[in-house]
Amino acid sequence: MTHRAGRHFLQIPGPSPVPDRVLRAISAQTMDHRGPDFAEVGRTALDGMKTIFKTDQQVFIYPSSGTGAWEAALVNVLAEGDQVLMYETGHFATLWKKMAAKLGVNAEFIEGDWRGGADPDRIEARLRADTEHEIKAVCVVHNETSTGSVSPIAQVRQAIDAAGHPALLMVDTISGLASIDFRFDEWGVDVAVSGSQKGLMLPPGLSFNAVSDKAFEHSKTGGMRRSYWDWQEMAAINSTGYFPSTPGTNMLYGLNEAITMLHEEGLENVFARHQRHGAATRRAVRHWGLEVLCRQQGQESGVLTAVLLPEGHSADALRATALKHYDISLGSGLSKVADKVFRIGHLGDINDLTLAGALAGVELGLRKSGIPHNEGGVAAALAELEHTRFELLAAE
């Protein structure tokens, strides 16, 4: 392999770049996960994740991908044959529905166009029509990583309540948590799913369930047969700081460091930074004369921006060109938007200069690929960053 000077720009929507502090924490010697010193590590991680989810209720940590946490959420509260209502916000909502169907759950989709978040009014209308309360849960993706759209979770809860429906609210915030605002308790979420490799700035390998008291009580008598994913078994030993099976010990070291870093910056500042970077990226995209896939104003993501290329141009070819010539990785379009869309990740441990470099890589890639565009997108993004920085300073 030939050495390339400088650093690689990992600008996919996760895994996100891992900060040096987190890498150093992970590299510490592995300890005995049944020894007396581990209890502090475990308790710190479990309590720390409550502060990230903004909950006083239970959080469970699994050594798995986010897909595992999806399954844990489903099998603990839903039985085979149960009906759930899901909303088609994009590729990952579709995968969650596919998993539910494989588990024997009757998953109903409210059809979406992949260009915005879930519509609370349509959810409310469907729940009002369910007079027998056959729907046991509403499942929504908070930040749809395939499209760059955010669903208004608080309004979805309001819709469920307005319909007078007892359905649980289950939310995938795998790419939203620790990047954009999420309030488990305040928004009335019953089960939230997340993963380590996005806003938490860790490698893949840890996943999370935040669980309301209502959902936890339901899991005592409901759900499916399960073992590894069982909340009851986790809760019985988590109170001591330990886990029923071998935890991802070194990943927990890194998690604790990442949580410390997030609080050092301040969660509200983290959210504001992501919002600024999303706005600057969209400003660049529109200056280039390209189209942002999310067209629902106010639902654009601070985590990533999905960019729709003109007809006849290959997003995958652009990504390959940018990687080869400028050492930048951009996210691919998935399923329905494959080769039509590329995604710019702007989440995790990045600052204004990181974003400027990433957008420069995209603009160079557009030029090298011969894709029609207006020059100066990076300058437009810098103007947006300067404007919003001035607003932040004025607010202080």
C-alpha positions in Angstrom: 0.0 0.0 0.0 1.3 3.5 -0.9 1.5 6.0 1.9 -0.7 9.1 1.5 0.3 12.2 3.3 -2.2 13.9 5.6 -5.2 12.3 7.2 -8.2 10.5 5.6 -11.5 12.5 5.7 -14.1 10.0 7.0 -17.2 12.0 6.1 -19.8 9.1 6.1 -22.8 9.3 8.4 -21.1 6.9 10.8 -19.0 5.3 11.9 -17.7 8.8 12.8 -14.0 9.7 13.5 -12.9 8.5 16.9 -11.1 11.2 19.1 -7.6 10.5 20.4 -8.9 10.7 24.0 -11.4 7.9 23.3 -8.8 5.8 21.4 -6.4 6.1 24.4 -9.1 5.1 26.8 -10.0 2.0 24.8 -6.3 1.0 24.6 -6.0 0.6 28.4 -5.4 -2.9 29.7 -8.5 -5.1 29.9 -9.7 -5.7 33.4 -11.5 -8.6 35.1 -15.2 -7.9 34.3 -16.2 -9.8 37.5 -13.5 -8.1 39.7 -14.2 -5.4 42.2 -12.8 -2.6 40.1 -15.2 -3.2 37.2 -18.3 -2.1 39.1 -17.3 1.5 38.9 -16.7 1.3 35.2 -20.1 -0.3 34.6 -22.0 2.0 36.9 -20.3 5.1 35.3 -21.3 3.9 31.9 -24.9 3.1 32.8 -25.5 6.3 34.7 -23.7 8.3 32.1 -25.9 7.1 29.3 -28.9 8.2 31.3 -27.6 11.8 31.0 -27.2 11.4 27.2 -30.7 10.0 26.7 -32.0 12.6 29.2 -33.8 10.0 31.3 -34.1 8.9 34.9 -35.3 5.5 33.8 -33.3 2.4 32.8 -30.7 2.2 30.1 -29.3 -1.2 29.0 -25.9 -1.6 27.2 -25.2 -4.5 24.8 -22.0 -5.5 23.1 -23.6 -5.5 19.6 -24.4 -3.3 16.7 -27.5 -1.1 16.6 -29.3 -3.9 14.8 -29.0 -5.9 18.0 -30.6 -3.1 20.0 -33.4 -3.0 17.4 -34.1 -6.7 18.1 -33.9 -6.2 21.9 -36.5 -3.4 21.7 -38.9 -5.5 19.7 -38.6 -8.9 21.5 -39.0 -7.4 25.0 -42.4 -5.8 24.4 -43.9 -7.4 21.3 -45.3 -11.0 20.9 -45.6 -12.8 17.6 -48.8 -11.7 15.9 -48.8 -8.3 17.6 -49.4 -5.3 15.3 -47.1 -2.3 15.2 -47.3 0.9 13.2 -44.1 2.1 11.5 -43.4 5.1 9.3 -41.4 4.9 6.0 -38.8 7.6 6.4 -36.1 5.8 4.5 -33.8 2.7 4.3 -33.3 2.2 8.0 -37.0 2.4 8.9 -37.5 -0.2 6.1 -34.9 -2.5 7.7 -36.5 -2.2 11.1 -39.9 -3.1 9.6 -38.2 -6.1 7.8 -36.8 -7.3 11.2 -40.2 -7.0 12.9 -41.7 -9.1 10.1 -39.0 -11.8 10.5 -39.8 -12.0 14.2 -43.5 -12.6 13.4 -44.7 -9.1 14.2 -47.4 -7.6 11.9 -45.7 -4.4 10.9 -47.8 -1.9 9.1 -46.0 0.9 7.1 -47.3 4.4 6.7 -45.9 5.2 3.2 -43.4 8.0 2.9 -41.5 9.6 0.1 -38.0 9.5 1.8 -37.8 13.3 1.7 -38.9 14.2 5.2 -39.6 12.8 8.6 -42.6 11.1 10.0 -45.9 13.0 9.8 -47.6 13.1 13.3 -51.0 13.9 11.7 -51.0 10.7 9.6 -49.9 8.7 12.7 -52.8 10.2 14.7 -55.3 9.5 12.0 -54.3 5.8 11.8 -54.4 5.4 15.6 -57.9 7.0 15.8 -59.0 4.4 13.3 -57.7 1.6 15.5 -60.7 1.7 17.8 -59.9 -1.8 19.1 -56.4 -0.7 20.1 -54.8 -3.6 18.2 -51.7 -1.5 17.5 -49.3 -2.2 20.3 -46.5 0.2 19.4 -45.5 3.0 17.1 -42.0 2.8 15.8 -40.3 5.8 14.3 -36.7 6.6 13.3 -35.6 9.9 14.9 -32.8 10.7 12.4 -33.1 8.8 9.2 -29.4 8.2 8.2 -30.3 7.3 4.6 -32.0 10.6 3.8 -30.9 13.2 6.3 -34.4 13.8 7.7 -35.4 14.2 11.3 -38.8 13.1 12.7 -40.5 15.3 15.3 -40.6 12.8 18.1 -42.3 15.0 20.7 -45.1 15.7 18.2 -45.5 11.9 17.5 -46.0 11.4 21.2 -48.6 14.2 21.2 -50.3 12.5 18.3 -50.5 9.2 20.2 -51.9 10.9 23.2 -54.4 13.0 21.2 -55.7 9.8 19.7 -56.2 8.4 23.2 -54.2 5.3 22.2 -52.2 3.2 24.6 -49.5 2.2 22.0 -45.9 2.3 23.2 -43.6 4.9 21.4 -40.4 3.2 20.2 -37.7 5.3 18.6 -34.5 4.5 16.7 -32.1 7.3 17.6 -29.0 5.4 16.5 -27.6 8.3 14.5 -29.4 11.1 16.4 -28.3 10.6 19.9 -25.5 12.9 21.1 -25.7 14.8 17.9 -29.2 16.4 17.8 -31.6 17.0 20.6 -33.2 13.9 22.2 -35.3 14.0 25.4 -36.4 10.5 26.4 -38.4 11.5 29.5 -39.8 14.9 28.4 -40.9 13.5 25.0 -42.6 10.5 26.5 -40.6 7.8 24.7 -41.1 4.3 25.9 -38.1 2.5 24.2 -35.2 4.2 22.5 -32.5 2.4 20.5 -29.0 3.7 19.8 -25.4 2.7 18.9 -21.9 3.7 19.8 -20.5 4.7 16.3 -22.3 7.9 15.6 -22.6 10.9 18.0 -21.0 9.0 20.8 -17.7 9.0 18.8 -16.8 5.4 19.4 -16.1 2.5 17.1 -19.0 0.2 16.3 -19.7 -2.4 19.0 -22.0 -1.1 21.7 -25.7 -0.6 21.5 -28.3 0.8 23.9 -31.9 0.5 24.9 -33.4 3.3 27.0 -36.6 1.9 28.6 -39.5 3.6 30.3 -41.0 2.1 33.4 -44.2 1.4 31.4 -42.2 -0.6 28.8 -40.2 -2.4 31.5 -43.3 -3.5 33.3 -44.8 -4.7 30.1 -41.7 -6.8 29.4 -42.2 -8.8 32.6 -45.3 -10.5 31.1 -45.2 -9.6 27.4 -42.8 -9.9 24.6 -41.2 -13.0 23.1 -39.0 -15.8 24.3 -35.5 -14.3 24.6 -32.3 -14.8 26.5 -29.4 -12.6 25.5 -31.7 -9.5 24.9 -33.8 -9.9 28.1 -34.1 -6.7 30.0 -35.1 -8.5 33.2 -31.9 -10.4 33.3 -29.9 -7.2 32.5 -31.7 -5.2 35.2 -31.1 -7.8 37.9 -27.3 -7.4 37.8 -26.9 -3.9 36.2 -27.8 -2.3 39.6 -24.4 -3.6 40.9 -22.5 -2.3 37.8 -22.0 -5.7 36.3 -23.5 -7.5 33.3 -25.0 -11.0 32.9 -22.6 -11.8 30.0 -19.1 -10.6 29.1 -19.4 -6.8 28.3 -17.3 -4.9 25.8 -14.9 -3.9 28.6 -12.6 -1.7 26.6 -15.4 -0.1 24.7 -16.9 0.9 28.0 -13.7 2.6 28.9 -14.1 4.6 25.7 -17.8 5.2 26.3 -17.0 6.8 29.7 -14.4 9.1 28.1 -16.8 10.1 25.3 -19.6 10.9 27.8 -17.1 13.1 29.7 -16.1 14.9 26.5 -19.7 15.5 25.6 -20.4 17.1 29.0 -17.2 19.1 28.9 -18.5 20.7 25.6 -22.1 20.8 26.9 -24.8 18.8 25.2 -26.6 22.0 24.1 -23.4 23.2 22.5 -22.9 19.9 20.8 -26.4 20.1 19.3 -25.8 23.7 18.2 -22.5 22.7 16.6 -24.2 20.0 14.6 -27.0 22.3 13.6 -24.5 24.9 12.3 -22.6 22.3 10.3 -25.8 21.0 8.8 -26.9 24.5 7.8 -23.5 25.3 6.3 -23.4 22.1 4.3 -26.9 22.7 2.9 -25.8 26.2 2.0 -22.9 24.8 0.0 -25.0 22.2 -1.7 -27.6 24.7 -2.8 -24.9 27.1 -4.0 -23.5 24.3 -6.1 -26.9 24.1 -7.7 -27.6 20.6 -6.3 -30.6 19.4 -4.4 -30.8 18.4 -0.8 -32.8 15.2 -0.5 -34.7 16.3 2.6 -37.1 19.0 1.4 -39.2 19.3 4.5 -38.1 22.6 6.0 -37.2 22.3 9.7 -36.6 18.5 9.4 -33.1 18.7 7.9 -30.5 16.8 9.9 -27.5 18.2 11.6 -25.9 14.7 11.4 -25.7 14.4 7.6 -26.8 15.9 4.4 -28.0 13.6 1.5 -27.4 15.2 -1.9 -29.3 14.3 -5.0 -27.3 14.4 -8.2 -28.8 15.5 -11.6 -30.2 12.8 -13.8 -27.6 10.9 -15.7 -24.8 11.4 -13.2 -23.6 8.6 -10.9 -23.3 9.3 -7.2 -21.2 6.2 -6.7 -18.7 7.3 -9.5 -18.4 10.7 -7.7 -17.7 9.0 -4.4 -15.0 6.8 -6.0 -13.4 9.8 -7.7 -13.4 11.8 -4.5 -11.8 8.9 -2.6 -9.2 8.2 -5.2 -8.0 11.8 -5.8 -8.8 13.6 -2.5 -8.8 10.8 0.2 -12.3 11.5 1.4 -15.0 8.9 2.1 -18.6 10.0 1.4 -21.7 8.0 2.2 -23.5 6.0 -0.5 -27.1 6.2 -1.5 -29.1 3.2 -0.2 -31.8 1.0 -1.8 -34.4 3.4 -3.4 -31.8 6.2 -3.9 -28.8 4.0 -4.7 -26.3 5.8 -7.1 -28.7 8.8 -7.1 -27.6 10.2 -3.8 -24.3 10.7 -1.9 -24.2 11.6 1.8 -22.0 14.0 3.6 -21.5 13.1 7.2 -20.9 16.1 9.6 -21.3 14.4 13.0 -19.2 13.6 16.0 -15.7 15.0 16.7 -15.5 17.7 13.9 -15.2 21.5 13.9 -15.5 24.3 11.4 -12.2 23.6 9.8 -12.9 19.9 9.5 -16.2 20.7 7.7 -14.5 23.2 5.4 -12.0 20.6 4.4 -14.7 18.0 3.8 -16.7 20.4 1.6 -13.6 21.3 -0.3 -13.1 17.6 -1.0 -16.7 17.4 -2.3 -16.3 20.4 -4.5 -13.0 19.1 -6.0 -14.8 15.8 -6.5 -17.6 17.4 -8.4 -15.1 19.3 -10.6 -13.0 16.2 -11.3 -16.1 14.1 -12.1 -17.5 16.7 -14.6 -20.7 17.1 -12.7 -22.3 20.5 -13.6 -22.2 22.8 -10.6 -21.5 26.4 -9.5 -18.1 27.0 -8.0 -17.9 28.6 -4.6 -19.9 26.3 -2.4 -17.2 26.2 0.2 -17.1 30.0 0.4 -20.9 30.0 0.8 -20.6 27.5 3.7 -17.9 29.6 5.3 -20.1 32.6 5.2 -22.9 30.6 6.9 -20.5 29.4 9.6 -19.3 32.9 10.2 -22.8 34.3 10.4 -24.0 31.6 12.8 -20.8 31.9 14.9 -21.6 35.7 15.2 -25.1 34.8 16.3 -23.8 32.4 19.0 -21.4 35.0 20.3 -24.1 37.6 20.4 -26.3 35.2 22.4 -23.6 34.8 24.9 
